[in-house]
Amino acid sequence: MSAPTVLKMEGELTIFRAAELKPVLLDAVAVTEIDLSAVTELDTAGLQLLMLAKKAALAQGRELNLTGHSPAVLDVIELLNVAAYFDDHMVTNLPASAVGTRS
């Protein structure tokens, strides 16, 4: 098994950057992991991009894992109850107390 090819996302993953980030996520054919540890904000447009990247990877017969979930990412994934979509054990096994509090 080869080492994962990581794409590190930084800053906002929001509607304001969706047009910029869509080709980055979809053109990254060799990427097996998206590191979300430096994501400061995630909205539904950003979540849709992550879902699209996961769907595209599966259609190409490859795995794509989300890692390093920042508090902003965890909050949205928990709020919208979409952890199972990503089949991500790190998120689905996370105790509720480990997720950041929402205001």
C-alpha positions in Angstrom: 0.0 0.0 0.0 1.4 3.4 -1.0 1.5 6.5 1.2 -1.6 8.7 0.9 -1.5 11.7 -1.4 -2.8 14.6 0.8 -4.6 17.8 -0.3 -4.5 20.3 2.6 -7.4 22.7 2.6 -6.9 26.0 4.4 -9.1 28.9 5.4 -12.7 29.2 4.4 -14.4 26.4 2.6 -17.5 28.5 1.7 -19.7 29.8 -1.1 -17.3 32.7 -1.6 -14.5 30.3 -2.6 -16.6 27.5 -4.2 -15.7 28.5 -7.8 -12.0 28.6 -6.9 -12.0 25.3 -5.0 -14.2 23.1 -7.2 -11.5 22.5 -9.9 -8.9 22.0 -7.2 -10.9 19.2 -5.5 -12.1 17.6 -8.7 -8.9 17.7 -10.7 -6.9 16.1 -7.8 -7.1 12.6 -9.3 -4.2 11.2 -7.3 -5.5 12.6 -4.0 -6.5 10.0 -1.4 -6.9 12.2 1.6 -8.2 15.8 2.2 -6.8 17.3 5.3 -9.3 19.7 6.8 -7.4 20.7 10.0 -6.8 24.3 8.8 -10.4 24.9 7.6 -11.7 27.9 9.5 -15.2 28.0 8.2 -17.4 25.6 6.3 -20.9 26.3 4.9 -23.2 24.1 2.9 -21.5 25.1 -0.4 -18.2 23.9 1.0 -19.8 20.7 2.3 -21.3 20.1 -1.2 -17.9 20.4 -2.7 -16.5 17.8 -0.3 -19.5 15.5 -1.1 -18.9 16.0 -4.9 -15.2 15.2 -4.4 -16.1 12.0 -2.5 -18.6 11.0 -5.2 -16.1 11.7 -8.0 -13.5 9.6 -6.3 -15.9 6.7 -5.8 -16.9 6.9 -9.5 -13.2 6.6 -10.4 -12.9 3.6 -8.2 -10.6 5.2 -5.6 -10.9 6.0 -1.9 -11.0 9.6 -0.6 -10.8 10.2 3.1 -11.3 13.3 5.1 -8.8 13.8 7.9 -7.8 16.4 10.5 -11.4 17.7 10.9 -11.2 21.2 12.4 -13.8 22.3 14.9 -15.6 24.3 12.1 -15.8 21.1 10.0 -17.0 19.0 12.9 -19.7 21.4 13.8 -21.2 21.4 10.3 -20.9 17.6 9.9 -22.6 17.1 13.2 -25.3 19.7 12.6 -26.3 18.3 9.2 -25.8 14.7 10.3 -23.7 13.8 7.2 -20.8 11.8 8.7 -22.1 8.5 7.3 -22.0 10.0 3.8 -18.2 10.2 4.0 -17.9 6.8 5.7 -15.5 8.5 8.0 -14.8 6.5 11.2 -13.0 9.4 12.8 -16.1 11.5 12.7 -18.7 8.8 13.1 -17.0 7.4 16.2 -16.4 10.8 17.8 -18.1 11.4 21.1 -20.5 14.3 21.1 -18.4 16.0 23.9 -15.4 16.2 21.5 -17.2 18.4 19.0 -16.9 22.2 19.4 -19.8 24.0 20.9 -22.0 26.1 18.6 -23.1 29.6 19.5 
